[in-house]
Structure formats: C-alpha cells, structure tokens
Amino acid sequence: MRAIARTSSPVPRRLGGRTGQPFPQHTIGAGVGSVTPMRPTPRWPILVLVLVAGCGGGDSTPEESGTGLTAAGPAAEQAQGSLGDATHAAEGQEEEVLAGPVPITPETAQATSGKPLPRCTDDTITITAETRSRAEASAVCIINKVRRRRGRRALKNNAQLYSAASQHASDMVQHQYFSHVSAGGRGSAARIRSAGYTSSGSGGQLGENIAWGSGQLSTPAAIVQSWMNSAGHRANILRRSYRESGLAIAVGAPVQSSLEAGTYVQTFGRR
C-alpha cells in the first residue's frame, strides 16, 4: 500500500498518437462502453475499494428461512415439556384421571389470570444433578405458599410418598415413557401403597401429578405454574383433604432430549 500511495498521479497514456490529453474512463453505473471525459484520478482509491470488497464485502444475506440452518450450523433445540396425568383415588374407589397430557410452552408456564406465583428460593433454576434437590425444595415451597394463599394448610413432607414419587420419576426417565401407569402396569394408587403409604380408615385419599420440562421449562416455577393452569392438576394441589405430600425430580426427560431436563412427580395423601 505504501508503494501505491507514492504514485499520486498516473503518467498520461498515449491515446490516438498524442500525449498530454485527458484519457477516457468508464462512468460508474453507465452502460457498457459509455465513456465520459474525466480528470485523471489516482489509482489507489480504486485499489482500496477492491481490497475492501475482497475482505468481507459482498452479500451477507443469511440462508433462506425455514431451513433450520444458519451460518453457525443447525438451529438449537428449543425447550419443551409436558404435563402428564393428574390422578386421584379415594379409599375403596377406583383411581380417577382428572387431567391428561398437555404440552408445556412458554405461554402455559405464565400466569393466565389472577396473581402470579409466590416466589421461593431457586424457583428459576434449571435441573441438573447439582440443582435437583434445591429445585425439589423450591417446588414444595411454591405449592405450600399457593395453598396458604387459597386458605389451605401446607402439606407435610412424607418419606413414603417421596419414595413413591422418586421411584416413578426415575423409572420414566430410565425406560423412556410418560404416564401415571408404570412400565410394570401399576397405577399411581398401587405404586403409592406399595411404597408403604396405606390408610387404616375409610377417609384415605391418594393423588399424583406428573410433568417434565427441558431448559427454562424445567424450572420449579415453570412446572408449578403449568400445573396451576390445568384444572385437574390444580385440583390436586388445592384439595383440602390432602395432608401430606412427596415431590421428587429425576434428572433427565422421559423422551429423547439433548437439553438439560427434569421429570417431576408429586404424590399426595391422607391416611
């Protein structure tokens, strides 16, 4: 570039056998072959423009929309999730399915009416092996605050209900299915009783909510809000007759997912 800069004015070329006359140049943007007499100009600006055009100039339009690809590679997987069955069983009665599967989306994870969820520590953390137990505590905290807000008593943690919830959450992730009916064919009430939570009277009641989410849809706030936006799951959370609960999270999804995910099971009971 320094050598070019020293040549500030080109040597006139011989045109038609004469020297010292202005030489023709193509007018930028003119048709092919058209010329306009111009004063001699330095060559270096033209060379600089060529250099700039060759160093990142040109068309930078991204690939067509709809391909799922960008210059950086394939489109990233989006967060997803689903509510599962909500079930309830009174002592001596058949298990009732209150609600079926519903996809969890950023919209379903937001409050649709009334007050937003009460806040609890760690309510927006995603699920990993390191955060799992904190997320469980946060989800329990949110649910109990919601119950108190609606005039219900807080649910006490129960080890047997927690065991039933934890076993089912892990089983769904391990065997890649999503249902209140286990891979072995047992419904929620049978699994809860098998964990040792039984009633000796006629007032016993059992229930279960399940859900899973990946990425930002796996947080305690997203899952509990989605449950609250579903009539059947909300009925379980707010049922006055329940006294105890166990809420467990298994790391991973019950379906194939490349994102960090969590599978939630909350069991409810009254002996």
MIVO-561802 format. One record per residue (C-alpha): x, y, z; chain. Coordinates in steps of 0.2 Angstrom, whole numbers. Each point is the difference from the previous one (the first is absolute). Layout:
BEGIN
<atom><xx>X</xx><yy>Y</yy><zz>Z</zz><gumi>A</gumi></atom>
...
***
This chain:
BEGIN
<atom><xx>0</xx><yy>0</yy><zz>0</zz><gumi>A</gumi></atom>
<atom><xx>14</xx><yy>12</yy><zz>3</zz><gumi>A</gumi></atom>
<atom><xx>7</xx><yy>-2</yy><zz>-17</zz><gumi>A</gumi></atom>
<atom><xx>-17</xx><yy>4</yy><zz>-8</zz><gumi>A</gumi></atom>
<atom><xx>-2</xx><yy>15</yy><zz>11</zz><gumi>A</gumi></atom>
<atom><xx>16</xx><yy>8</yy><zz>-7</zz><gumi>A</gumi></atom>
<atom><xx>-8</xx><yy>0</yy><zz>-18</zz><gumi>A</gumi></atom>
<atom><xx>-12</xx><yy>14</yy><zz>3</zz><gumi>A</gumi></atom>
<atom><xx>-3</xx><yy>4</yy><zz>-19</zz><gumi>A</gumi></atom>
<atom><xx>1</xx><yy>-13</yy><zz>-14</zz><gumi>A</gumi></atom>
<atom><xx>12</xx><yy>3</yy><zz>-15</zz><gumi>A</gumi></atom>
<atom><xx>-11</xx><yy>5</yy><zz>-15</zz><gumi>A</gumi></atom>
<atom><xx>-3</xx><yy>-14</yy><zz>-12</zz><gumi>A</gumi></atom>
<atom><xx>2</xx><yy>2</yy><zz>-19</zz><gumi>A</gumi></atom>
<atom><xx>-17</xx><yy>1</yy><zz>-8</zz><gumi>A</gumi></atom>
<atom><xx>-2</xx><yy>2</yy><zz>-19</zz><gumi>A</gumi></atom>
<atom><xx>19</xx><yy>4</yy><zz>-1</zz><gumi>A</gumi></atom>
<atom><xx>-1</xx><yy>15</yy><zz>11</zz><gumi>A</gumi></atom>
<atom><xx>6</xx><yy>3</yy><zz>18</zz><gumi>A</gumi></atom>
<atom><xx>-6</xx><yy>12</yy><zz>13</zz><gumi>A</gumi></atom>
<atom><xx>-18</xx><yy>-2</yy><zz>-4</zz><gumi>A</gumi></atom>
<atom><xx>-13</xx><yy>-5</yy><zz>13</zz><gumi>A</gumi></atom>
<atom><xx>-4</xx><yy>-18</yy><zz>-2</zz><gumi>A</gumi></atom>
<atom><xx>-17</xx><yy>-8</yy><zz>0</zz><gumi>A</gumi></atom>
<atom><xx>-7</xx><yy>-10</yy><zz>15</zz><gumi>A</gumi></atom>
<atom><xx>-16</xx><yy>-10</yy><zz>2</zz><gumi>A</gumi></atom>
<atom><xx>-13</xx><yy>9</yy><zz>10</zz><gumi>A</gumi></atom>
<atom><xx>-5</xx><yy>-10</yy><zz>15</zz><gumi>A</gumi></atom>
<atom><xx>-17</xx><yy>-7</yy><zz>-3</zz><gumi>A</gumi></atom>
<atom><xx>-1</xx><yy>5</yy><zz>-18</zz><gumi>A</gumi></atom>
<atom><xx>-4</xx><yy>-12</yy><zz>-14</zz><gumi>A</gumi></atom>
<atom><xx>13</xx><yy>-11</yy><zz>-8</zz><gumi>A</gumi></atom>
<atom><xx>12</xx><yy>9</yy><zz>-10</zz><gumi>A</gumi></atom>
<atom><xx>-5</xx><yy>18</yy><zz>5</zz><gumi>A</gumi></atom>
<atom><xx>13</xx><yy>12</yy><zz>4</zz><gumi>A</gumi></atom>
<atom><xx>1</xx><yy>17</yy><zz>8</zz><gumi>A</gumi></atom>
<atom><xx>16</xx><yy>11</yy><zz>-1</zz><gumi>A</gumi></atom>
<atom><xx>6</xx><yy>2</yy><zz>18</zz><gumi>A</gumi></atom>
<atom><xx>15</xx><yy>7</yy><zz>8</zz><gumi>A</gumi></atom>
<atom><xx>14</xx><yy>-13</yy><zz>4</zz><gumi>A</gumi></atom>
<atom><xx>-3</xx><yy>-7</yy><zz>17</zz><gumi>A</gumi></atom>
<atom><xx>12</xx><yy>-10</yy><zz>11</zz><gumi>A</gumi></atom>
<atom><xx>-1</xx><yy>-19</yy><zz>-1</zz><gumi>A</gumi></atom>
<atom><xx>2</xx><yy>-4</yy><zz>18</zz><gumi>A</gumi></atom>
<atom><xx>-19</xx><yy>4</yy><zz>5</zz><gumi>A</gumi></atom>
<atom><xx>-6</xx><yy>-13</yy><zz>-13</zz><gumi>A</gumi></atom>
<atom><xx>13</xx><yy>-12</yy><zz>7</zz><gumi>A</gumi></atom>
<atom><xx>-6</xx><yy>3</yy><zz>18</zz><gumi>A</gumi></atom>
<atom><xx>-18</xx><yy>-3</yy><zz>-5</zz><gumi>A</gumi></atom>
<atom><xx>5</xx><yy>-17</yy><zz>-8</zz><gumi>A</gumi></atom>
<atom><xx>9</xx><yy>-4</yy><zz>15</zz><gumi>A</gumi></atom>
<atom><xx>-15</xx><yy>4</yy><zz>11</zz><gumi>A</gumi></atom>
<atom><xx>-12</xx><yy>-10</yy><zz>-11</zz><gumi>A</gumi></atom>
<atom><xx>12</xx><yy>-15</yy><zz>1</zz><gumi>A</gumi></atom>
<atom><xx>1</xx><yy>1</yy><zz>20</zz><gumi>A</gumi></atom>
<atom><xx>-18</xx><yy>-4</yy><zz>6</zz><gumi>A</gumi></atom>
<atom><xx>-9</xx><yy>11</yy><zz>-13</zz><gumi>A</gumi></atom>
<atom><xx>-14</xx><yy>-8</yy><zz>-11</zz><gumi>A</gumi></atom>
<atom><xx>-17</xx><yy>-7</yy><zz>4</zz><gumi>A</gumi></atom>
<atom><xx>-1</xx><yy>-6</yy><zz>19</zz><gumi>A</gumi></atom>
<atom><xx>-19</xx><yy>-5</yy><zz>-2</zz><gumi>A</gumi></atom>
<atom><xx>-3</xx><yy>-15</yy><zz>12</zz><gumi>A</gumi></atom>
<atom><xx>-7</xx><yy>-16</yy><zz>-7</zz><gumi>A</gumi></atom>
<atom><xx>-18</xx><yy>-2</yy><zz>-5</zz><gumi>A</gumi></atom>
<atom><xx>-12</xx><yy>0</yy><zz>15</zz><gumi>A</gumi></atom>
<atom><xx>-8</xx><yy>-17</yy><zz>3</zz><gumi>A</gumi></atom>
<atom><xx>16</xx><yy>-10</yy><zz>-2</zz><gumi>A</gumi></atom>
<atom><xx>4</xx><yy>-1</yy><zz>18</zz><gumi>A</gumi></atom>
<atom><xx>18</xx><yy>4</yy><zz>-4</zz><gumi>A</gumi></atom>
<atom><xx>10</xx><yy>16</yy><zz>2</zz><gumi>A</gumi></atom>
<atom><xx>18</xx><yy>4</yy><zz>-3</zz><gumi>A</gumi></atom>
<atom><xx>4</xx><yy>-7</yy><zz>17</zz><gumi>A</gumi></atom>
<atom><xx>-8</xx><yy>-17</yy><zz>-4</zz><gumi>A</gumi></atom>
<atom><xx>-16</xx><yy>-9</yy><zz>5</zz><gumi>A</gumi></atom>
<atom><xx>-13</xx><yy>10</yy><zz>10</zz><gumi>A</gumi></atom>
<atom><xx>1</xx><yy>-4</yy><zz>19</zz><gumi>A</gumi></atom>
<atom><xx>-13</xx><yy>-11</yy><zz>8</zz><gumi>A</gumi></atom>
<atom><xx>-14</xx><yy>10</yy><zz>8</zz><gumi>A</gumi></atom>
<atom><xx>-5</xx><yy>-3</yy><zz>18</zz><gumi>A</gumi></atom>
<atom><xx>-16</xx><yy>-11</yy><zz>1</zz><gumi>A</gumi></atom>
<atom><xx>-10</xx><yy>-10</yy><zz>13</zz><gumi>A</gumi></atom>
<atom><xx>-16</xx><yy>-8</yy><zz>4</zz><gumi>A</gumi></atom>
<atom><xx>-12</xx><yy>-2</yy><zz>14</zz><gumi>A</gumi></atom>
<atom><xx>-5</xx><yy>-18</yy><zz>3</zz><gumi>A</gumi></atom>
<atom><xx>-15</xx><yy>-8</yy><zz>8</zz><gumi>A</gumi></atom>
<atom><xx>-8</xx><yy>7</yy><zz>16</zz><gumi>A</gumi></atom>
<atom><xx>-8</xx><yy>-14</yy><zz>11</zz><gumi>A</gumi></atom>
<atom><xx>-10</xx><yy>-1</yy><zz>15</zz><gumi>A</gumi></atom>
<atom><xx>-6</xx><yy>-15</yy><zz>10</zz><gumi>A</gumi></atom>
<atom><xx>-11</xx><yy>-1</yy><zz>15</zz><gumi>A</gumi></atom>
<atom><xx>1</xx><yy>-15</yy><zz>12</zz><gumi>A</gumi></atom>
<atom><xx>-10</xx><yy>-14</yy><zz>-7</zz><gumi>A</gumi></atom>
<atom><xx>-3</xx><yy>8</yy><zz>-17</zz><gumi>A</gumi></atom>
<atom><xx>8</xx><yy>-1</yy><zz>-17</zz><gumi>A</gumi></atom>
<atom><xx>14</xx><yy>11</yy><zz>-5</zz><gumi>A</gumi></atom>
<atom><xx>-7</xx><yy>16</yy><zz>-10</zz><gumi>A</gumi></atom>
<atom><xx>10</xx><yy>9</yy><zz>-13</zz><gumi>A</gumi></atom>
<atom><xx>-4</xx><yy>18</yy><zz>2</zz><gumi>A</gumi></atom>
<atom><xx>11</xx><yy>7</yy><zz>-14</zz><gumi>A</gumi></atom>
<atom><xx>10</xx><yy>-7</yy><zz>-15</zz><gumi>A</gumi></atom>
<atom><xx>16</xx><yy>5</yy><zz>-8</zz><gumi>A</gumi></atom>
<atom><xx>2</xx><yy>18</yy><zz>-6</zz><gumi>A</gumi></atom>
<atom><xx>15</xx><yy>8</yy><zz>-8</zz><gumi>A</gumi></atom>
<atom><xx>10</xx><yy>12</yy><zz>11</zz><gumi>A</gumi></atom>
<atom><xx>5</xx><yy>16</yy><zz>-10</zz><gumi>A</gumi></atom>
<atom><xx>6</xx><yy>17</yy><zz>5</zz><gumi>A</gumi></atom>
<atom><xx>-18</xx><yy>6</yy><zz>0</zz><gumi>A</gumi></atom>
<atom><xx>-7</xx><yy>-14</yy><zz>11</zz><gumi>A</gumi></atom>
<atom><xx>15</xx><yy>3</yy><zz>12</zz><gumi>A</gumi></atom>
<atom><xx>-7</xx><yy>18</yy><zz>3</zz><gumi>A</gumi></atom>
<atom><xx>-14</xx><yy>5</yy><zz>12</zz><gumi>A</gumi></atom>
<atom><xx>-16</xx><yy>1</yy><zz>-11</zz><gumi>A</gumi></atom>
<atom><xx>-11</xx><yy>9</yy><zz>13</zz><gumi>A</gumi></atom>
<atom><xx>1</xx><yy>6</yy><zz>18</zz><gumi>A</gumi></atom>
<atom><xx>16</xx><yy>3</yy><zz>10</zz><gumi>A</gumi></atom>
<atom><xx>16</xx><yy>-7</yy><zz>-6</zz><gumi>A</gumi></atom>
<atom><xx>8</xx><yy>-14</yy><zz>10</zz><gumi>A</gumi></atom>
<atom><xx>8</xx><yy>4</yy><zz>16</zz><gumi>A</gumi></atom>
<atom><xx>19</xx><yy>0</yy><zz>-1</zz><gumi>A</gumi></atom>
<atom><xx>11</xx><yy>-12</yy><zz>9</zz><gumi>A</gumi></atom>
<atom><xx>19</xx><yy>-3</yy><zz>0</zz><gumi>A</gumi></atom>
<atom><xx>7</xx><yy>-9</yy><zz>-16</zz><gumi>A</gumi></atom>
<atom><xx>-17</xx><yy>1</yy><zz>-8</zz><gumi>A</gumi></atom>
<atom><xx>8</xx><yy>4</yy><zz>-17</zz><gumi>A</gumi></atom>
<atom><xx>15</xx><yy>-12</yy><zz>0</zz><gumi>A</gumi></atom>
<atom><xx>0</xx><yy>-13</yy><zz>-14</zz><gumi>A</gumi></atom>
<atom><xx>3</xx><yy>-19</yy><zz>5</zz><gumi>A</gumi></atom>
<atom><xx>17</xx><yy>-8</yy><zz>1</zz><gumi>A</gumi></atom>
<atom><xx>7</xx><yy>-13</yy><zz>12</zz><gumi>A</gumi></atom>
<atom><xx>6</xx><yy>15</yy><zz>11</zz><gumi>A</gumi></atom>
<atom><xx>-16</xx><yy>10</yy><zz>0</zz><gumi>A</gumi></atom>
<atom><xx>-13</xx><yy>-14</yy><zz>2</zz><gumi>A</gumi></atom>
<atom><xx>-2</xx><yy>0</yy><zz>18</zz><gumi>A</gumi></atom>
<atom><xx>-1</xx><yy>19</yy><zz>1</zz><gumi>A</gumi></atom>
<atom><xx>-13</xx><yy>0</yy><zz>-14</zz><gumi>A</gumi></atom>
<atom><xx>-10</xx><yy>-13</yy><zz>10</zz><gumi>A</gumi></atom>
<atom><xx>0</xx><yy>11</yy><zz>16</zz><gumi>A</gumi></atom>
<atom><xx>-5</xx><yy>15</yy><zz>-11</zz><gumi>A</gumi></atom>
<atom><xx>-15</xx><yy>-9</yy><zz>-8</zz><gumi>A</gumi></atom>
<atom><xx>-6</xx><yy>-5</yy><zz>17</zz><gumi>A</gumi></atom>
<atom><xx>2</xx><yy>17</yy><zz>6</zz><gumi>A</gumi></atom>
<atom><xx>-10</xx><yy>8</yy><zz>-14</zz><gumi>A</gumi></atom>
<atom><xx>-14</xx><yy>-13</yy><zz>1</zz><gumi>A</gumi></atom>
<atom><xx>-2</xx><yy>3</yy><zz>19</zz><gumi>A</gumi></atom>
<atom><xx>0</xx><yy>19</yy><zz>-2</zz><gumi>A</gumi></atom>
<atom><xx>-14</xx><yy>-2</yy><zz>-13</zz><gumi>A</gumi></atom>
<atom><xx>-10</xx><yy>-11</yy><zz>11</zz><gumi>A</gumi></atom>
<atom><xx>1</xx><yy>12</yy><zz>15</zz><gumi>A</gumi></atom>
<atom><xx>-5</xx><yy>14</yy><zz>-12</zz><gumi>A</gumi></atom>
<atom><xx>-16</xx><yy>-10</yy><zz>-4</zz><gumi>A</gumi></atom>
<atom><xx>-3</xx><yy>-4</yy><zz>18</zz><gumi>A</gumi></atom>
<atom><xx>7</xx><yy>-17</yy><zz>0</zz><gumi>A</gumi></atom>
<atom><xx>12</xx><yy>-7</yy><zz>13</zz><gumi>A</gumi></atom>
<atom><xx>18</xx><yy>-4</yy><zz>-6</zz><gumi>A</gumi></atom>
<atom><xx>4</xx><yy>-18</yy><zz>-5</zz><gumi>A</gumi></atom>
<atom><xx>12</xx><yy>-9</yy><zz>11</zz><gumi>A</gumi></atom>
<atom><xx>14</xx><yy>-10</yy><zz>-8</zz><gumi>A</gumi></atom>
<atom><xx>-2</xx><yy>-18</yy><zz>2</zz><gumi>A</gumi></atom>
<atom><xx>14</xx><yy>-13</yy><zz>-4</zz><gumi>A</gumi></atom>
<atom><xx>-11</xx><yy>-13</yy><zz>-7</zz><gumi>A</gumi></atom>
<atom><xx>-8</xx><yy>11</yy><zz>-12</zz><gumi>A</gumi></atom>
<atom><xx>17</xx><yy>7</yy><zz>-5</zz><gumi>A</gumi></atom>
<atom><xx>6</xx><yy>-17</yy><zz>-3</zz><gumi>A</gumi></atom>
<atom><xx>-15</xx><yy>-4</yy><zz>-11</zz><gumi>A</gumi></atom>
<atom><xx>3</xx><yy>16</yy><zz>-10</zz><gumi>A</gumi></atom>
<atom><xx>19</xx><yy>-2</yy><zz>-2</zz><gumi>A</gumi></atom>
<atom><xx>-2</xx><yy>-18</yy><zz>-6</zz><gumi>A</gumi></atom>
<atom><xx>-13</xx><yy>4</yy><zz>-13</zz><gumi>A</gumi></atom>
<atom><xx>10</xx><yy>16</yy><zz>-6</zz><gumi>A</gumi></atom>
<atom><xx>16</xx><yy>-10</yy><zz>-2</zz><gumi>A</gumi></atom>
<atom><xx>-9</xx><yy>-15</yy><zz>-8</zz><gumi>A</gumi></atom>
<atom><xx>-8</xx><yy>12</yy><zz>-14</zz><gumi>A</gumi></atom>
<atom><xx>17</xx><yy>7</yy><zz>-4</zz><gumi>A</gumi></atom>
<atom><xx>9</xx><yy>-17</yy><zz>0</zz><gumi>A</gumi></atom>
<atom><xx>-13</xx><yy>-9</yy><zz>-11</zz><gumi>A</gumi></atom>
<atom><xx>-5</xx><yy>15</yy><zz>-10</zz><gumi>A</gumi></atom>
<atom><xx>-19</xx><yy>1</yy><zz>2</zz><gumi>A</gumi></atom>
<atom><xx>-12</xx><yy>13</yy><zz>8</zz><gumi>A</gumi></atom>
<atom><xx>-15</xx><yy>-6</yy><zz>9</zz><gumi>A</gumi></atom>
<atom><xx>-8</xx><yy>-2</yy><zz>17</zz><gumi>A</gumi></atom>
<atom><xx>0</xx><yy>-19</yy><zz>-4</zz><gumi>A</gumi></atom>
<atom><xx>17</xx><yy>-7</yy><zz>3</zz><gumi>A</gumi></atom>
<atom><xx>10</xx><yy>-11</yy><zz>-12</zz><gumi>A</gumi></atom>
<atom><xx>-6</xx><yy>-15</yy><zz>11</zz><gumi>A</gumi></atom>
<atom><xx>-18</xx><yy>5</yy><zz>-3</zz><gumi>A</gumi></atom>
<atom><xx>-4</xx><yy>8</yy><zz>18</zz><gumi>A</gumi></atom>
<atom><xx>-10</xx><yy>16</yy><zz>2</zz><gumi>A</gumi></atom>
<atom><xx>5</xx><yy>14</yy><zz>12</zz><gumi>A</gumi></atom>
<atom><xx>-11</xx><yy>-7</yy><zz>14</zz><gumi>A</gumi></atom>
<atom><xx>8</xx><yy>-17</yy><zz>-1</zz><gumi>A</gumi></atom>
<atom><xx>18</xx><yy>7</yy><zz>-1</zz><gumi>A</gumi></atom>
<atom><xx>-3</xx><yy>11</yy><zz>15</zz><gumi>A</gumi></atom>
<atom><xx>-7</xx><yy>-14</yy><zz>11</zz><gumi>A</gumi></atom>
<atom><xx>14</xx><yy>-11</yy><zz>-5</zz><gumi>A</gumi></atom>
<atom><xx>12</xx><yy>13</yy><zz>7</zz><gumi>A</gumi></atom>
<atom><xx>-8</xx><yy>-2</yy><zz>17</zz><gumi>A</gumi></atom>
<atom><xx>-13</xx><yy>14</yy><zz>0</zz><gumi>A</gumi></atom>
<atom><xx>-16</xx><yy>-8</yy><zz>5</zz><gumi>A</gumi></atom>
<atom><xx>-16</xx><yy>5</yy><zz>9</zz><gumi>A</gumi></atom>
<atom><xx>-8</xx><yy>-9</yy><zz>14</zz><gumi>A</gumi></atom>
<atom><xx>-16</xx><yy>9</yy><zz>-1</zz><gumi>A</gumi></atom>
<atom><xx>-13</xx><yy>5</yy><zz>-13</zz><gumi>A</gumi></atom>
<atom><xx>6</xx><yy>18</yy><zz>-2</zz><gumi>A</gumi></atom>
<atom><xx>16</xx><yy>-4</yy><zz>-9</zz><gumi>A</gumi></atom>
<atom><xx>4</xx><yy>9</yy><zz>-16</zz><gumi>A</gumi></atom>
<atom><xx>14</xx><yy>-1</yy><zz>-13</zz><gumi>A</gumi></atom>
<atom><xx>5</xx><yy>11</yy><zz>-14</zz><gumi>A</gumi></atom>
<atom><xx>14</xx><yy>4</yy><zz>-13</zz><gumi>A</gumi></atom>
<atom><xx>5</xx><yy>13</yy><zz>-12</zz><gumi>A</gumi></atom>
<atom><xx>14</xx><yy>-3</yy><zz>-13</zz><gumi>A</gumi></atom>
<atom><xx>9</xx><yy>12</yy><zz>-12</zz><gumi>A</gumi></atom>
<atom><xx>17</xx><yy>2</yy><zz>-9</zz><gumi>A</gumi></atom>
<atom><xx>9</xx><yy>14</yy><zz>-8</zz><gumi>A</gumi></atom>
<atom><xx>17</xx><yy>5</yy><zz>-8</zz><gumi>A</gumi></atom>
<atom><xx>10</xx><yy>16</yy><zz>1</zz><gumi>A</gumi></atom>
<atom><xx>-10</xx><yy>14</yy><zz>7</zz><gumi>A</gumi></atom>
<atom><xx>-16</xx><yy>-10</yy><zz>0</zz><gumi>A</gumi></atom>
<atom><xx>8</xx><yy>-12</yy><zz>13</zz><gumi>A</gumi></atom>
<atom><xx>1</xx><yy>13</yy><zz>14</zz><gumi>A</gumi></atom>
<atom><xx>-11</xx><yy>-2</yy><zz>16</zz><gumi>A</gumi></atom>
<atom><xx>-10</xx><yy>16</yy><zz>-4</zz><gumi>A</gumi></atom>
<atom><xx>-3</xx><yy>-6</yy><zz>-18</zz><gumi>A</gumi></atom>
<atom><xx>-7</xx><yy>-17</yy><zz>5</zz><gumi>A</gumi></atom>
<atom><xx>-10</xx><yy>6</yy><zz>15</zz><gumi>A</gumi></atom>
<atom><xx>-8</xx><yy>14</yy><zz>-11</zz><gumi>A</gumi></atom>
<atom><xx>-4</xx><yy>-13</yy><zz>-13</zz><gumi>A</gumi></atom>
<atom><xx>-8</xx><yy>-11</yy><zz>12</zz><gumi>A</gumi></atom>
<atom><xx>-10</xx><yy>15</yy><zz>7</zz><gumi>A</gumi></atom>
<atom><xx>-6</xx><yy>4</yy><zz>-18</zz><gumi>A</gumi></atom>
<atom><xx>-8</xx><yy>-17</yy><zz>-1</zz><gumi>A</gumi></atom>
<atom><xx>-16</xx><yy>-3</yy><zz>9</zz><gumi>A</gumi></atom>
<atom><xx>3</xx><yy>-18</yy><zz>4</zz><gumi>A</gumi></atom>
<atom><xx>18</xx><yy>3</yy><zz>7</zz><gumi>A</gumi></atom>
<atom><xx>-6</xx><yy>15</yy><zz>9</zz><gumi>A</gumi></atom>
<atom><xx>-13</xx><yy>-10</yy><zz>8</zz><gumi>A</gumi></atom>
<atom><xx>13</xx><yy>-12</yy><zz>7</zz><gumi>A</gumi></atom>
<atom><xx>11</xx><yy>15</yy><zz>7</zz><gumi>A</gumi></atom>
<atom><xx>-15</xx><yy>8</yy><zz>8</zz><gumi>A</gumi></atom>
<atom><xx>-10</xx><yy>-15</yy><zz>7</zz><gumi>A</gumi></atom>
<atom><xx>-4</xx><yy>4</yy><zz>18</zz><gumi>A</gumi></atom>
<atom><xx>0</xx><yy>-18</yy><zz>5</zz><gumi>A</gumi></atom>
<atom><xx>18</xx><yy>-3</yy><zz>-4</zz><gumi>A</gumi></atom>
<atom><xx>12</xx><yy>1</yy><zz>15</zz><gumi>A</gumi></atom>
<atom><xx>17</xx><yy>-7</yy><zz>-6</zz><gumi>A</gumi></atom>
<atom><xx>10</xx><yy>0</yy><zz>-16</zz><gumi>A</gumi></atom>
<atom><xx>16</xx><yy>-6</yy><zz>-8</zz><gumi>A</gumi></atom>
<atom><xx>7</xx><yy>10</yy><zz>-15</zz><gumi>A</gumi></atom>
<atom><xx>15</xx><yy>-8</yy><zz>-9</zz><gumi>A</gumi></atom>
<atom><xx>10</xx><yy>5</yy><zz>-16</zz><gumi>A</gumi></atom>
<atom><xx>10</xx><yy>-12</yy><zz>-11</zz><gumi>A</gumi></atom>
<atom><xx>14</xx><yy>8</yy><zz>-10</zz><gumi>A</gumi></atom>
<atom><xx>-4</xx><yy>-3</yy><zz>-18</zz><gumi>A</gumi></atom>
<atom><xx>-16</xx><yy>-1</yy><zz>-11</zz><gumi>A</gumi></atom>
<atom><xx>-11</xx><yy>-15</yy><zz>-4</zz><gumi>A</gumi></atom>
<atom><xx>2</xx><yy>4</yy><zz>-18</zz><gumi>A</gumi></atom>
<atom><xx>16</xx><yy>3</yy><zz>-11</zz><gumi>A</gumi></atom>
<atom><xx>7</xx><yy>17</yy><zz>4</zz><gumi>A</gumi></atom>
<atom><xx>17</xx><yy>8</yy><zz>-2</zz><gumi>A</gumi></atom>
<atom><xx>-4</xx><yy>14</yy><zz>13</zz><gumi>A</gumi></atom>
<atom><xx>1</xx><yy>-1</yy><zz>18</zz><gumi>A</gumi></atom>
<atom><xx>-16</xx><yy>-6</yy><zz>7</zz><gumi>A</gumi></atom>
<atom><xx>-10</xx><yy>-5</yy><zz>15</zz><gumi>A</gumi></atom>
<atom><xx>-14</xx><yy>-12</yy><zz>3</zz><gumi>A</gumi></atom>
<atom><xx>-12</xx><yy>4</yy><zz>14</zz><gumi>A</gumi></atom>
<atom><xx>-12</xx><yy>-11</yy><zz>10</zz><gumi>A</gumi></atom>
<atom><xx>-10</xx><yy>6</yy><zz>15</zz><gumi>A</gumi></atom>
<atom><xx>-10</xx><yy>-12</yy><zz>10</zz><gumi>A</gumi></atom>
<atom><xx>-13</xx><yy>5</yy><zz>13</zz><gumi>A</gumi></atom>
<atom><xx>-8</xx><yy>-9</yy><zz>14</zz><gumi>A</gumi></atom>
<atom><xx>-11</xx><yy>-1</yy><zz>15</zz><gumi>A</gumi></atom>
<atom><xx>-1</xx><yy>-15</yy><zz>11</zz><gumi>A</gumi></atom>
***
